[in-house]
């Protein structure tokens, strides 16, 4: 991995890159912001005089809570017009950048580098260097680079990276072979585990608790031979509600929110047992369903999301949208079963 990162360093040096943009996916979660911030300081340790700007078209409430403790800023829409290099962090798909567009840079052959851990996407082929590892968090990839390059971690960066690892592993429910080793490295080199954990453990707000209850009330429950599939809808907190429905006993939960701008946000969650039994990959499934309707999707094996802005093919009524999504989902699950 350090060899791949060395290629990135060599390129930045040889081409005298001065303006760097690091882009996280829309609704950036703690792993996305942590890995982007960690990468920023990796680059600055090699090139102290470069200018690094962080971008995310939107940031999750939990990530906002983390960022409130640190002096780190993510631009949400205006991309400066003189970037020398683009980094995609915790995503390998330009469509996952949301309202932020770098198409002009791509057409002008500005180099793209990718550091990510999600399901494969075709755009990865266009990167000058890509570090894409099938592990539980991108923060672990960044931590591994720090370890292999022996670059000094600050307490803040170590703590933020710990938050990213804790979030994407769900407090070590999902782990990679090196997760504990890298967690120990972060703690031993300045990361504050208690701080990283505490920011993720704040109780649900009243509105989030109400969303959980409404999501449970609106469930459509379908029994298939491999498990219990649930569809529901809510105004916000769809990923949190999807997790809670799986915790209630569903094998697979899909929760959507229809925003005031008529954008459909869909969250997919399933249990480890269901993923193993069906060999399903929710990141691939979310991307496939979203692409059918001109949207974007992606994620992990057991957790994914999709955003669809053009909903002209969907019913107007939310309950009918739920039934429509269930039909699409069951069709895809049948195809998965056949393969």
Phi and psi in degrees as GROMACS dihedral restraints (atoms count N, CA, C in turn):
[ dihedral_restraints ]
;  ai    aj    ak    al  type     phi  dphi    fc
    3     4     5     6     1   -64.7    20    10
    4     5     6     7     1   -29.8    20    10
    6     7     8     9     1   -63.8    20    10
    7     8     9    10     1   -41.6    20    10
    9    10    11    12     1   -65.4    20    10
   10    11    12    13     1   -41.6    20    10
   12    13    14    15     1   -66.1    20    10
   13    14    15    16     1   -34.0    20    10
   15    16    17    18     1   -62.5    20    10
   16    17    18    19     1   -34.8    20    10
   18    19    20    21     1   -61.9    20    10
   19    20    21    22     1   -39.6    20    10
   21    22    23    24     1   -63.5    20    10
   22    23    24    25     1   -47.3    20    10
   24    25    26    27     1   -60.3    20    10
   25    26    27    28     1   -43.1    20    10
   27    28    29    30     1   -61.8    20    10
   28    29    30    31     1   -41.7    20    10
   30    31    32    33     1   -64.9    20    10
   31    32    33    34     1   -47.8    20    10
   33    34    35    36     1   -58.9    20    10
   34    35    36    37     1   -39.7    20    10
   36    37    38    39     1   -70.4    20    10
   37    38    39    40     1   -47.8    20    10
   39    40    41    42     1   -65.3    20    10
   40    41    42    43     1   -34.3    20    10
   42    43    44    45     1   -97.0    20    10
   43    44    45    46     1     6.4    20    10
   45    46    47    48     1    51.8    20    10
   46    47    48    49     1    45.9    20    10
   48    49    50    51     1   -67.6    20    10
   49    50    51    52     1   129.3    20    10
   51    52    53    54     1  -114.3    20    10
   52    53    54    55     1   -32.0    20    10
   54    55    56    57     1  -113.6    20    10
   55    56    57    58     1   115.0    20    10
   57    58    59    60     1  -115.9    20    10
   58    59    60    61     1   134.6    20    10
   60    61    62    63     1  -114.2    20    10
   61    62    63    64     1   126.0    20    10
   63    64    65    66     1  -109.7    20    10
   64    65    66    67     1   121.8    20    10
   66    67    68    69     1  -113.8    20    10
   67    68    69    70     1   128.0    20    10
   69    70    71    72     1  -103.1    20    10
   70    71    72    73     1   163.8    20    10
   72    73    74    75     1   -72.4    20    10
   73    74    75    76     1   161.7    20    10
   75    76    77    78     1   -61.4    20    10
   76    77    78    79     1   153.4    20    10
   78    79    80    81     1    51.4    20    10
   79    80    81    82     1    47.7    20    10
   81    82    83    84     1   -54.0    20    10
   82    83    84    85     1   123.7    20    10
   84    85    86    87     1   -87.6    20    10
   85    86    87    88     1   177.1    20    10
   87    88    89    90     1   -57.5    20    10
   88    89    90    91     1   -33.9    20    10
   90    91    92    93     1   -67.3    20    10
   91    92    93    94     1   -38.9    20    10
   93    94    95    96     1   -65.2    20    10
   94    95    96    97     1   -48.6    20    10
   96    97    98    99     1   -69.7    20    10
   97    98    99   100     1   -35.2    20    10
   99   100   101   102     1   -65.5    20    10
  100   101   102   103     1   -46.8    20    10
  102   103   104   105     1   -68.1    20    10
  103   104   105   106     1   -35.3    20    10
  105   106   107   108     1   -65.4    20    10
  106   107   108   109     1   -44.2    20    10
  108   109   110   111     1   -66.6    20    10
  109   110   111   112     1   -42.9    20    10
  111   112   113   114     1   -60.3    20    10
  112   113   114   115     1   -42.0    20    10
  114   115   116   117     1   -64.8    20    10
  115   116   117   118     1   -39.6    20    10
  117   118   119   120     1   -53.7    20    10
  118   119   120   121     1   -48.2    20    10
  120   121   122   123     1   -77.9    20    10
  121   122   123   124     1   -23.1    20    10
  123   124   125   126     1   -62.3    20    10
  124   125   126   127     1   -48.1    20    10
  126   127   128   129     1   -65.2    20    10
  127   128   129   130     1   -40.9    20    10
  129   130   131   132     1   -68.0    20    10
  130   131   132   133     1   -26.2    20    10
  132   133   134   135     1   -68.1    20    10
  133   134   135   136     1   -28.5    20    10
  135   136   137   138     1   -88.2    20    10
  136   137   138   139     1   -36.5    20    10
  138   139   140   141     1  -130.9    20    10
  139   140   141   142     1    80.1    20    10
  141   142   143   144     1   -61.8    20    10
  142   143   144   145     1   -20.5    20    10
  144   145   146   147     1   -95.5    20    10
  145   146   147   148     1    -3.9    20    10
  147   148   149   150     1   -76.1    20    10
  148   149   150   151     1   163.8    20    10
  150   151   152   153     1  -111.9    20    10
  151   152   153   154     1   120.9    20    10
  153   154   155   156     1  -113.1    20    10
  154   155   156   157     1   126.2    20    10
  156   157   158   159     1  -115.4    20    10
  157   158   159   160     1   133.7    20    10
  159   160   161   162     1   -96.4    20    10
  160   161   162   163     1   139.0    20    10
  162   163   164   165     1  -130.7    20    10
  163   164   165   166     1   140.6    20    10
  165   166   167   168     1  -158.8    20    10
  166   167   168   169     1   125.5    20    10
  168   169   170   171     1   -67.0    20    10
  169   170   171   172     1   -25.2    20    10
  171   172   173   174     1  -155.9    20    10
  172   173   174   175     1   155.6    20    10
  174   175   176   177     1  -131.9    20    10
  175   176   177   178     1   134.9    20    10
  177   178   179   180     1   -64.0    20    10
  178   179   180   181     1   158.9    20    10
  180   181   182   183     1   -60.9    20    10
  181   182   183   184     1   -38.1    20    10
  183   184   185   186     1   -66.4    20    10
  184   185   186   187     1   -40.1    20    10
  186   187   188   189     1   -66.2    20    10
  187   188   189   190     1   -38.0    20    10
  189   190   191   192     1   -60.9    20    10
  190   191   192   193     1   -38.0    20    10
  192   193   194   195     1   -62.8    20    10
  193   194   195   196     1   -41.6    20    10
  195   196   197   198     1   -66.6    20    10
  196   197   198   199     1   -46.4    20    10
  198   199   200   201     1   -65.4    20    10
  199   200   201   202     1   -24.6    20    10
  201   202   203   204     1   -64.0    20    10
  202   203   204   205     1   -16.8    20    10
  204   205   206   207     1   -92.8    20    10
  205   206   207   208     1    -3.1    20    10
  207   208   209   210     1  -135.9    20    10
  208   209   210   211     1   158.4    20    10
  210   211   212   213     1   -92.4    20    10
  211   212   213   214     1    65.8    20    10
  213   214   215   216     1  -128.8    20    10
  214   215   216   217     1   133.6    20    10
  216   217   218   219     1  -124.1    20    10
  217   218   219   220     1   136.4    20    10
  219   220   221   222     1  -111.4    20    10
  220   221   222   223     1   123.6    20    10
  222   223   224   225     1   -72.8    20    10
  223   224   225   226     1   142.2    20    10
  225   226   227   228     1  -110.0    20    10
  226   227   228   229     1    -7.9    20    10
  228   229   230   231     1  -154.0    20    10
  229   230   231   232     1   -35.3    20    10
  231   232   233   234     1   -91.9    20    10
  232   233   234   235     1   113.2    20    10
  234   235   236   237     1   -94.8    20    10
  235   236   237   238     1   123.2    20    10
  237   238   239   240     1   -60.3    20    10
  238   239   240   241     1   152.5    20    10
  240   241   242   243     1   -94.2    20    10
  241   242   243   244     1    19.2    20    10
  243   244   245   246     1  -136.2    20    10
  244   245   246   247     1    34.5    20    10
  246   247   248   249     1   -68.6    20    10
  247   248   249   250     1   136.1    20    10
  249   250   251   252     1   -95.6    20    10
  250   251   252   253     1   -18.0    20    10
  252   253   254   255     1  -158.3    20    10
  253   254   255   256     1   148.5    20    10
  255   256   257   258     1  -121.0    20    10
  256   257   258   259     1   131.5    20    10
  258   259   260   261     1  -116.3    20    10
  259   260   261   262     1   129.2    20    10
  261   262   263   264     1  -100.2    20    10
  262   263   264   265     1   123.9    20    10
  264   265   266   267     1  -121.3    20    10
  265   266   267   268     1   123.9    20    10
  267   268   269   270     1    67.9    20    10
  268   269   270   271     1    22.6    20    10
  270   271   272   273     1  -159.3    20    10
  271   272   273   274     1   151.6    20    10
  273   274   275   276     1  -129.3    20    10
  274   275   276   277     1    26.4    20    10
  276   277   278   279     1  -139.4    20    10
  277   278   279   280     1   118.0    20    10
  279   280   281   282     1   -58.9    20    10
  280   281   282   283     1   -32.0    20    10
  282   283   284   285     1   -66.1    20    10
  283   284   285   286     1   -20.4    20    10
  285   286   287   288     1   -78.6    20    10
  286   287   288   289     1    -0.7    20    10
  288   289   290   291     1   -80.8    20    10
  289   290   291   292     1    -5.9    20    10
  291   292   293   294     1    70.5    20    10
  292   293   294   295     1  -128.4    20    10
  294   295   296   297     1   -78.0    20    10
  295   296   297   298     1    -6.8    20    10
  297   298   299   300     1   -85.2    20    10
  298   299   300   301     1   127.1    20    10
  300   301   302   303     1  -115.2    20    10
  301   302   303   304     1   132.9    20    10
  303   304   305   306     1  -120.2    20    10
  304   305   306   307     1    20.5    20    10
  306   307   308   309     1   -57.6    20    10
  307   308   309   310     1   -38.8    20    10
  309   310   311   312     1   -63.9    20    10
  310   311   312   313     1   -39.0    20    10
  312   313   314   315     1   -64.8    20    10
  313   314   315   316     1   -42.8    20    10
  315   316   317   318     1   -62.1    20    10
  316   317   318   319     1   -43.7    20    10
  318   319   320   321     1   -66.2    20    10
  319   320   321   322     1   -24.1    20    10
  321   322   323   324     1   -95.4    20    10
  322   323   324   325     1    13.9    20    10
  324   325   326   327     1    61.9    20    10
  325   326   327   328     1    30.3    20    10
  327   328   329   330     1   -67.3    20    10
  328   329   330   331     1   132.1    20    10
  330   331   332   333     1   -64.0    20    10
  331   332   333   334     1   142.1    20    10
  333   334   335   336     1  -119.2    20    10
  334   335   336   337     1   134.9    20    10
  336   337   338   339     1  -122.4    20    10
  337   338   339   340     1   142.5    20    10
  339   340   341   342     1  -125.6    20    10
  340   341   342   343     1   131.1    20    10
  342   343   344   345     1  -128.1    20    10
  343   344   345   346     1   116.3    20    10
  345   346   347   348     1  -161.7    20    10
  346   347   348   349     1   167.8    20    10
  348   349   350   351     1  -135.7    20    10
  349   350   351   352     1    13.9    20    10
  351   352   353   354     1   -87.7    20    10
  352   353   354   355     1   177.8    20    10
  354   355   356   357     1   -59.5    20    10
  355   356   357   358     1   149.7    20    10
  357   358   359   360     1   -58.7    20    10
  358   359   360   361     1   141.6    20    10
  360   361   362   363     1  -133.0    20    10
  361   362   363   364     1   146.9    20    10
  363   364   365   366     1   -55.5    20    10
  364   365   366   367     1   -32.1    20    10
  366   367   368   369     1   -63.5    20    10
  367   368   369   370     1   -21.6    20    10
  369   370   371   372     1   -55.4    20    10
  370   371   372   373     1   -31.2    20    10
  372   373   374   375     1   -62.4    20    10
  373   374   375   376     1   -24.5    20    10
  375   376   377   378     1   -84.7    20    10
  376   377   378   379     1    -6.8    20    10
  378   379   380   381     1   -75.4    20    10
  379   380   381   382     1   142.7    20    10
  381   382   383   384     1   -64.0    20    10
  382   383   384   385     1   -46.6    20    10
  384   385   386   387     1  -137.8    20    10
  385   386   387   388     1   134.3    20    10
  387   388   389   390     1  -127.3    20    10
  388   389   390   391     1   131.8    20    10
  390   391   392   393     1  -113.8    20    10
  391   392   393   394     1    94.6    20    10
  393   394   395   396     1  -121.5    20    10
  394   395   396   397     1   114.3    20    10
  396   397   398   399     1  -121.7    20    10
  397   398   399   400     1   135.9    20    10
  399   400   401   402     1   -80.0    20    10
  400   401   402   403     1    64.4    20    10
  402   403   404   405     1  -120.1    20    10
  403   404   405   406     1  -175.8    20    10
  405   406   407   408     1   -82.9    20    10
  406   407   408   409     1   -14.9    20    10
  408   409   410   411     1  -158.1    20    10
  409   410   411   412     1   149.5    20    10
  411   412   413   414     1   -70.5    20    10
  412   413   414   415     1   -28.5    20    10
  414   415   416   417     1   -58.7    20    10
  415   416   417   418     1   -33.7    20    10
  417   418   419   420     1   -66.6    20    10
  418   419   420   421     1   -37.4    20    10
  420   421   422   423     1   -62.3    20    10
  421   422   423   424     1   -45.2    20    10
  423   424   425   426     1   -64.7    20    10
  424   425   426   427     1   -42.4    20    10
  426   427   428   429     1   -61.4    20    10
  427   428   429   430     1   -38.9    20    10
  429   430   431   432     1   -63.9    20    10
  430   431   432   433     1   -38.0    20    10
  432   433   434   435     1   -65.8    20    10
  433   434   435   436     1   -43.0    20    10
  435   436   437   438     1   -57.3    20    10
  436   437   438   439     1   -43.9    20    10
  438   439   440   441     1   -64.8    20    10
  439   440   441   442     1   -44.9    20    10
  441   442   443   444     1   -74.8    20    10
  442   443   444   445     1   -27.2    20    10
  444   445   446   447     1   -94.3    20    10
  445   446   447   448     1    -7.3    20    10
  447   448   449   450     1    58.5    20    10
  448   449   450   451     1    30.8    20    10
  450   451   452   453     1   -80.2    20    10
  451   452   453   454     1   135.8    20    10
  453   454   455   456     1   -66.5    20    10
  454   455   456   457     1   129.4    20    10
  456   457   458   459     1   -90.3    20    10
  457   458   459   460     1   139.1    20    10
  459   460   461   462     1   -83.8    20    10
  460   461   462   463     1   161.2    20    10
  462   463   464   465     1   -60.1    20    10
  463   464   465   466     1   -41.8    20    10
  465   466   467   468     1   -62.5    20    10
  466   467   468   469     1   -48.5    20    10
  468   469   470   471     1   -65.1    20    10
  469   470   471   472     1   -42.2    20    10
  471   472   473   474     1   -60.4    20    10
  472   473   474   475     1   -41.0    20    10
  474   475   476   477     1   -69.5    20    10
  475   476   477   478     1   -41.9    20    10
  477   478   479   480     1   -63.4    20    10
  478   479   480   481     1   -42.4    20    10
  480   481   482   483     1   -63.2    20    10
  481   482   483   484     1   -38.0    20    10
  483   484   485   486     1   -61.3    20    10
  484   485   486   487     1   -40.5    20    10
  486   487   488   489     1   -60.5    20    10
  487   488   489   490     1   -41.4    20    10
  489   490   491   492     1   -63.4    20    10
  490   491   492   493     1   -43.6    20    10
  492   493   494   495     1   -64.0    20    10
  493   494   495   496     1   -47.0    20    10
  495   496   497   498     1   -60.8    20    10
  496   497   498   499     1   -39.6    20    10
  498   499   500   501     1   -67.0    20    10
  499   500   501   502     1   -51.5    20    10
  501   502   503   504     1   -75.5    20    10
  502   503   504   505     1   -22.3    20    10
  504   505   506   507     1   -89.0    20    10
  505   506   507   508     1    -2.6    20    10
  507   508   509   510     1    54.6    20    10
  508   509   510   511     1    54.2    20    10
  510   511   512   513     1    57.5    20    10
  511   512   513   514     1    43.6    20    10
  513   514   515   516     1    74.4    20    10
  514   515   516   517     1    22.9    20    10
  516   517   518   519     1   -73.9    20    10
  517   518   519   520     1   -42.9    20    10
  519   520   521   522     1  -107.4    20    10
  520   521   522   523     1   124.5    20    10
  522   523   524   525     1  -135.3    20    10
  523   524   525   526     1   157.3    20    10
  525   526   527   528     1  -101.7    20    10
  526   527   528   529     1   166.0    20    10
  528   529   530   531     1   -55.1    20    10
  529   530   531   532     1   -31.8    20    10
  531   532   533   534     1  -102.5    20    10
  532   533   534   535     1     8.3    20    10
  534   535   536   537     1   -57.0    20    10
  535   536   537   538     1   -49.7    20    10
  537   538   539   540     1   -68.6    20    10
  538   539   540   541     1   -36.8    20    10
  540   541   542   543     1   -61.9    20    10
  541   542   543   544     1   -43.6    20    10
  543   544   545   546     1   -73.0    20    10
  544   545   546   547     1   -33.9    20    10
  546   547   548   549     1   -62.7    20    10
  547   548   549   550     1   -44.4    20    10
  549   550   551   552     1   -62.1    20    10
  550   551   552   553     1   -39.8    20    10
  552   553   554   555     1   -61.0    20    10
  553   554   555   556     1   -45.3    20    10
  555   556   557   558     1   -62.4    20    10
  556   557   558   559     1   -41.9    20    10
  558   559   560   561     1   -67.0    20    10
  559   560   561   562     1   -43.8    20    10
  561   562   563   564     1   -66.4    20    10
  562   563   564   565     1   -19.5    20    10
  564   565   566   567     1  -112.8    20    10
  565   566   567   568     1    29.5    20    10
  567   568   569   570     1   113.4    20    10
  568   569   570   571     1   -17.5    20    10
  570   571   572   573     1   -67.1    20    10
  571   572   573   574     1   137.6    20    10
  573   574   575   576     1  -100.2    20    10
  574   575   576   577     1   105.3    20    10
  576   577   578   579     1   -63.2    20    10
  577   578   579   580     1   -43.8    20    10
  579   580   581   582     1   -60.9    20    10
  580   581   582   583     1   -41.7    20    10
  582   583   584   585     1   -66.2    20    10
  583   584   585   586     1   -43.7    20    10
  585   586   587   588     1   -61.9    20    10
  586   587   588   589     1   -39.6    20    10
  588   589   590   591     1   -74.4    20    10
  589   590   591   592     1   -40.6    20    10
  591   592   593   594     1   -63.4    20    10
  592   593   594   595     1   -35.8    20    10
  594   595   596   597     1   -69.9    20    10
  595   596   597   598     1   -20.8    20    10
  597   598   599   600     1   -91.3    20    10
  598   599   600   601     1    -8.7    20    10
  600   601   602   603     1  -105.9    20    10
  601   602   603   604     1     8.0    20    10
  603   604   605   606     1   -63.3    20    10
  604   605   606   607     1   140.8    20    10
  606   607   608   609     1   -63.8    20    10
  607   608   609   610     1   155.3    20    10
  609   610   611   612     1   -58.3    20    10
  610   611   612   613     1   143.2    20    10
  612   613   614   615     1   -71.7    20    10
  613   614   615   616     1   166.7    20    10
  615   616   617   618     1   -59.0    20    10
  616   617   618   619     1   -43.0    20    10
  618   619   620   621     1   -65.8    20    10
  619   620   621   622     1   -34.3    20    10
  621   622   623   624     1   -71.3    20    10
  622   623   624   625     1   -38.2    20    10
  624   625   626   627     1   -64.4    20    10
  625   626   627   628     1   -39.6    20    10
  627   628   629   630     1   -64.7    20    10
  628   629   630   631     1   -39.2    20    10
  630   631   632   633     1   -61.2    20    10
  631   632   633   634     1   -40.9    20    10
  633   634   635   636     1   -60.6    20    10
  634   635   636   637     1   -43.5    20    10
  636   637   638   639     1   -67.7    20    10
  637   638   639   640     1   -41.4    20    10
  639   640   641   642     1   -65.9    20    10
  640   641   642   643     1   -40.3    20    10
  642   643   644   645     1   -61.3    20    10
  643   644   645   646     1   -40.4    20    10
  645   646   647   648     1   -66.9    20    10
  646   647   648   649     1   -36.6    20    10
  648   649   650   651     1   -67.2    20    10
  649   650   651   652     1   -32.5    20    10
  651   652   653   654     1   -95.3    20    10
  652   653   654   655     1    11.5    20    10
  654   655   656   657     1   -64.8    20    10
  655   656   657   658     1   137.7    20    10
  657   658   659   660     1  -105.5    20    10
  658   659   660   661     1   119.5    20    10
  660   661   662   663     1  -105.5    20    10
  661   662   663   664     1   127.3    20    10
  663   664   665   666     1  -124.6    20    10
  664   665   666   667     1   131.1    20    10
  666   667   668   669     1  -100.0    20    10
  667   668   669   670     1   118.1    20    10
  669   670   671   672     1  -114.8    20    10
  670   671   672   673     1   170.2    20    10
  672   673   674   675     1   -66.6    20    10
  673   674   675   676     1   -16.0    20    10
  675   676   677   678     1  -102.9    20    10
  676   677   678   679     1    -5.0    20    10
  678   679   680   681     1   160.5    20    10
  679   680   681   682     1  -175.5    20    10
  681   682   683   684     1   -98.5    20    10
  682   683   684   685     1   122.6    20    10
  684   685   686   687     1  -109.7    20    10
  685   686   687   688     1   131.9    20    10
  687   688   689   690     1  -126.0    20    10
  688   689   690   691     1   136.1    20    10
  690   691   692   693     1  -118.0    20    10
  691   692   693   694     1   136.8    20    10
  693   694   695   696     1  -149.5    20    10
  694   695   696   697     1   171.9    20    10
  696   697   698   699     1  -141.2    20    10
  697   698   699   700     1   155.1    20    10
  699   700   701   702     1  -156.0    20    10
  700   701   702   703     1   167.2    20    10
  702   703   704   705     1   -80.8    20    10
  703   704   705   706     1   -29.7    20    10
  705   706   707   708     1  -162.7    20    10
  706   707   708   709     1   178.4    20    10
  708   709   710   711     1    62.2    20    10
  709   710   711   712     1    33.3    20    10
  711   712   713   714     1   -62.9    20    10
  712   713   714   715     1   -36.6    20    10
  714   715   716   717     1   -68.8    20    10
  715   716   717   718     1   -40.3    20    10
  717   718   719   720     1   -63.9    20    10
  718   719   720   721     1   -41.5    20    10
  720   721   722   723     1   -66.6    20    10
  721   722   723   724     1   -39.8    20    10
  723   724   725   726     1   -62.1    20    10
  724   725   726   727     1   -41.6    20    10
  726   727   728   729     1   -62.8    20    10
  727   728   729   730     1   -40.6    20    10
  729   730   731   732     1   -67.2    20    10
  730   731   732   733     1   -33.4    20    10
  732   733   734   735     1   -69.2    20    10
  733   734   735   736     1   -37.1    20    10
  735   736   737   738     1   -64.7    20    10
  736   737   738   739     1   -40.2    20    10
  738   739   740   741     1   -65.8    20    10
  739   740   741   742     1   -26.8    20    10
  741   742   743   744     1   -70.9    20    10
  742   743   744   745     1   -22.8    20    10
  744   745   746   747     1   138.0    20    10
  745   746   747   748     1    -5.1    20    10
  747   748   749   750     1   -72.0    20    10
  748   749   750   751     1   147.0    20    10
  750   751   752   753     1   -83.1    20    10
  751   752   753   754     1   -32.4    20    10
  753   754   755   756     1  -146.0    20    10
  754   755   756   757     1   123.9    20    10
  756   757   758   759     1  -124.0    20    10
  757   758   759   760     1   136.0    20    10
  759   760   761   762     1  -125.6    20    10
  760   761   762   763     1   121.0    20    10
  762   763   764   765     1  -126.4    20    10
  763   764   765   766     1   130.2    20    10
  765   766   767   768     1  -120.6    20    10
  766   767   768   769     1   156.8    20    10
  768   769   770   771     1  -130.4    20    10
  769   770   771   772     1   135.5    20    10
  771   772   773   774     1  -104.2    20    10
  772   773   774   775     1   113.1    20    10
  774   775   776   777     1   -78.7    20    10
  775   776   777   778     1   171.4    20    10
  777   778   779   780     1   -65.3    20    10
  778   779   780   781     1   -21.3    20    10
  780   781   782   783     1   -95.1    20    10
  781   782   783   784     1    16.5    20    10
  783   784   785   786     1    61.0    20    10
  784   785   786   787     1    36.4    20    10
  786   787   788   789     1   -99.6    20    10
  787   788   789   790     1   134.8    20    10
  789   790   791   792     1   -97.1    20    10
  790   791   792   793     1   116.9    20    10
  792   793   794   795     1  -106.5    20    10
  793   794   795   796     1   126.2    20    10
  795   796   797   798     1  -123.5    20    10
  796   797   798   799     1   131.8    20    10
  798   799   800   801     1  -114.0    20    10
  799   800   801   802     1   133.2    20    10
  801   802   803   804     1  -115.9    20    10
  802   803   804   805     1   131.4    20    10
  804   805   806   807     1  -141.8    20    10
  805   806   807   808     1   142.9    20    10
  807   808   809   810     1  -146.3    20    10
  808   809   810   811     1   163.6    20    10
  810   811   812   813     1   -78.0    20    10
  811   812   813   814     1   159.7    20    10
  813   814   815   816     1   -61.2    20    10
  814   815   816   817     1   -38.5    20    10
  816   817   818   819     1   -62.2    20    10
  817   818   819   820     1   -43.0    20    10
  819   820   821   822     1   -66.3    20    10
  820   821   822   823     1   -41.1    20    10
  822   823   824   825     1   -62.7    20    10
  823   824   825   826     1   -40.2    20    10
  825   826   827   828     1   -69.4    20    10
  826   827   828   829     1   -41.6    20    10
  828   829   830   831     1   -66.1    20    10
  829   830   831   832     1   -38.0    20    10
  831   832   833   834     1   -99.9    20    10
  832   833   834   835     1   -10.6    20    10
  834   835   836   837     1    59.3    20    10
  835   836   837   838     1    29.4    20    10
  837   838   839   840     1   -82.9    20    10
  838   839   840   841     1   149.5    20    10
  840   841   842   843     1  -125.4    20    10
  841   842   843   844     1   108.4    20    10
  843   844   845   846     1   -65.2    20    10
  844   845   846   847     1   -29.5    20    10
  846   847   848   849     1   -61.6    20    10
  847   848   849   850     1   -45.1    20    10
  849   850   851   852     1   -68.3    20    10
  850   851   852   853     1   -40.3    20    10
  852   853   854   855     1   -63.6    20    10
  853   854   855   856     1   -45.3    20    10
  855   856   857   858     1   -61.6    20    10
  856   857   858   859     1   -41.7    20    10
  858   859   860   861     1   -65.3    20    10
  859   860   861   862     1   -40.8    20    10
  861   862   863   864     1   -64.5    20    10
  862   863   864   865     1   -46.0    20    10
  864   865   866   867     1   -67.3    20    10
  865   866   867   868     1   -43.9    20    10
  867   868   869   870     1   -63.3    20    10
  868   869   870   871     1   -41.8    20    10
  870   871   872   873     1   -61.7    20    10
  871   872   873   874     1   -32.6    20    10
  873   874   875   876     1   -57.5    20    10
  874   875   876   877     1   -29.3    20    10
  876   877   878   879     1  -116.1    20    10
  877   878   879   880     1    23.3    20    10
  879   880   881   882     1    72.7    20    10
  880   881   882   883     1    20.6    20    10
  882   883   884   885     1  -104.0    20    10
  883   884   885   886     1  -166.6    20    10
  885   886   887   888     1  -127.6    20    10
  886   887   888   889     1   148.3    20    10
  888   889   890   891     1  -158.6    20    10
  889   890   891   892     1   161.4    20    10
  891   892   893   894     1   169.2    20    10
  892   893   894   895     1   179.6    20    10
  894   895   896   897     1   149.1    20    10
  895   896   897   898     1  -144.5    20    10
  897   898   899   900     1  -111.3    20    10
  898   899   900   901     1  -177.1    20    10
  900   901   902   903     1   -63.4    20    10
  901   902   903   904     1   -40.1    20    10
  903   904   905   906     1  -114.7    20    10
  904   905   906   907     1     4.1    20    10
  906   907   908   909     1  -151.8    20    10
  907   908   909   910     1   127.7    20    10
  909   910   911   912     1  -154.6    20    10
  910   911   912   913     1   171.9    20    10
  912   913   914   915     1  -147.5    20    10
  913   914   915   916     1   159.7    20    10
  915   916   917   918     1  -143.3    20    10
  916   917   918   919     1   148.3    20    10
  918   919   920   921     1  -129.3    20    10
  919   920   921   922     1   126.6    20    10
  921   922   923   924     1  -127.4    20    10
  922   923   924   925     1   116.5    20    10
  924   925   926   927     1   -90.0    20    10
  925   926   927   928     1   -31.6    20    10
  927   928   929   930     1   -97.7    20    10
  928   929   930   931     1   102.1    20    10
  930   931   932   933     1  -107.3    20    10
  931   932   933   934     1    25.6    20    10
  933   934   935   936     1   -63.6    20    10
  934   935   936   937     1   -22.2    20    10
  936   937   938   939     1   -88.9    20    10
  937   938   939   940     1    -1.6    20    10
  939   940   941   942     1   -99.0    20    10
  940   941   942   943     1   152.3    20    10
  942   943   944   945     1   -62.2    20    10
  943   944   945   946     1   161.7    20    10
  945   946   947   948     1   -81.1    20    10
  946   947   948   949     1   -33.1    20    10
  948   949   950   951     1   -82.6    20    10
  949   950   951   952     1   135.4    20    10
  951   952   953   954     1   -64.3    20    10
  952   953   954   955     1   -37.7    20    10
  954   955   956   957     1   -64.6    20    10
  955   956   957   958     1   -35.6    20    10
  957   958   959   960     1   -72.2    20    10
  958   959   960   961     1   -34.3    20    10
  960   961   962   963     1   -61.2    20    10
  961   962   963   964     1   -41.6    20    10
  963   964   965   966     1   -59.8    20    10
  964   965   966   967     1   -44.5    20    10
  966   967   968   969     1   -67.6    20    10
  967   968   969   970     1   -37.7    20    10
  969   970   971   972     1   -63.4    20    10
  970   971   972   973     1   -44.4    20    10
  972   973   974   975     1   -65.4    20    10
  973   974   975   976     1   -36.9    20    10
  975   976   977   978     1   -62.4    20    10
  976   977   978   979     1   -42.3    20    10
  978   979   980   981     1   -60.9    20    10
  979   980   981   982     1   -44.7    20    10
  981   982   983   984     1   -62.8    20    10
  982   983   984   985     1   -44.0    20    10
  984   985   986   987     1   -63.1    20    10
  985   986   987   988     1   -46.0    20    10
  987   988   989   990     1   -64.5    20    10
  988   989   990   991     1   -34.7    20    10
  990   991   992   993     1   -63.4    20    10
  991   992   993   994     1   -43.7    20    10
  993   994   995   996     1   -67.8    20    10
  994   995   996   997     1   -37.9    20    10
  996   997   998   999     1   -66.2    20    10
  997   998   999  1000     1   -34.9    20    10
  999  1000  1001  1002     1   -65.2    20    10
 1000  1001  1002  1003     1   -40.1    20    10
 1002  1003  1004  1005     1   -65.6    20    10
 1003  1004  1005  1006     1   -38.5    20    10
 1005  1006  1007  1008     1   -62.9    20    10
 1006  1007  1008  1009     1   -39.5    20    10
 1008  1009  1010  1011     1   -64.1    20    10
 1009  1010  1011  1012     1   -39.4    20    10
 1011  1012  1013  1014     1   -67.4    20    10
 1012  1013  1014  1015     1   -34.3    20    10
